[in-house]
Amino acid sequence: MSLAKPELSILVVSYNTRQITLECLDSLYRHPPSVPYEVIVVDNASKDGSAEAIAAAFPQATLVASAENLGFGGGNNLAARSAKGRRLLLLNPDTIVFERTFDAVWDYAEREPFRGIWGGRTLHKDGSLNPPSCWREISLWGLFTTSSGLQHLFPSNPLVSWEDYGGWQRDREREVDIVAGCFLLIDTPLWEQLGGFDSRFFMYAEESDLCMRAKRLGARPGITPDAALVHLGGASTSSRTNALMNVQRARLTLMRKHWSPLRFALGRALIAYWAWSRKHLSRFKSGRFDGEGNSQEKWAMIWNKRSEWLNGY
């Protein structure tokens, strides 16, 4: 932590990710930003001793041990209340940063301050591209290509793989709709004007809602490939099945908030068809759409539990 008044506040929210969070913070302090900074860690009532381990290993970080699990959005909202930097950097605990990760995204923000929100290029552990560092706003076309299976068949086609910016390797600076919350830099005044994350989103889609609201105020989010980091993904989610249901629950909440009733009804029908079709297709082509082995049981569970997620949060 820098002794000067921080320019940058790095916010990390952990939940039962003790070892991964320690590795993230270790990489952070080995490759710190050049500007004065502070690190604020919120532990969401972890049961694995995360808070105690973080406090012991990194006393220079400000640790906030929440008595309850506030979710990703609520945890970052809590961390931001005590932040002093003119910009906030949201960093997932399942990330590993490199030598110039922070400086590259900071330099990008200094060069193009009109954007208000900035991000970078996320990688898998083996160094290959991990595409979801950014994506387009949710749309009926995107829901159609996903539910119909077209996106699976043509993942590199930019027209079909619409929300994923298919075919783009995140190898150049570009304006985007949504910057992923795993590595998101935002001007503190803009964050405050937006009121931070909407508390309705417990997990997933909170950054989509944030960026959509920011764009209405004139922000133009963008990413730079120079700011790269490893993002493991899904570290705090114990079940792939639960994660899929929670993603759809969050997307439906986003749609209800930002779309007209008719558009929402059409989108909801497409998501319902997505789950129904995967349930039936998995009987014949196990793993076809999700890369897993025997997925019939998983998709049957998702469809059978649709009353729990199909109405959103």
Salt bridges, closest charged atoms under 4 A:
GLU7 OE1 - ARG86 NE 2.67
ASP26 OD2 - ARG30 NE 2.82
ASP94 OD1 - HIS231 NE2 3.40
ASP107 OD2 - ARG100 NH2 3.26
GLU110 OE2 - ARG86 NH2 3.06
GLU110 OE2 - ARG87 NH1 2.86
GLU112 OE1 - ARG115 NE 2.58
GLU137 OE2 - LYS215 NZ 3.19
GLU163 OE1 - ARG251 NH1 3.41
GLU173 OE2 - ARG111 NH2 2.71
GLU175 OE1 - ARG115 NH1 3.15
GLU175 OE1 - ARG220 NH2 2.89
ASP177 OD1 - LYS215 NZ 2.77
ASP187 OD1 - ARG87 NE 2.88
ASP198 OD2 - ARG200 NH2 2.83
ASP198 OD2 - LYS257 NZ 2.77
ASP209 OD2 - ARG213 NE 2.91
ASP209 OD1 - LYS257 NZ 2.89
ASP209 OD1 - HIS258 NE2 2.72
ASP290 OD2 - LYS298 NZ 2.30
GLU292 OE2 - ARG240 NE 3.73
GLU292 OE1 - LYS298 NZ 3.50
